[in-house]
């Protein structure tokens, strides 16, 4: 539950866990998350590189801002401004409930997914 807990980390893998703190990942790289529930992912995963998230739930605004090389499969995201300014994103079988999702992004490919948002 540590706020701002995993910054500047390389090569981390987390499975079958609940993460409950905002601003959890910043400037980290080579991140693998599987079956993770982010209860409060506000301003999490900022300026990160090489991210793989599978079978997970994410709740919080501004998730993934300015991150790159992202792969998602079977992920549910509820929160506004998701992946603002991110690049090289590949998404499969996922759901986004987000106002302004994928703004200012480059190279985004989404397969078999739902985006439900205002803009």
Secondary structure, DSSP 4 states (H G I P E B T S, - for coil): --TT-EES-EEEEEEEEEE--TT-EES-EEEEEEEEEES--TT-SBT-EEEEEEEEEEE-TTTTTT-EEEEEEEEEEESSSTTTT-EEEEEES-EEE-TTTTTT-EEEEEES-EEE---
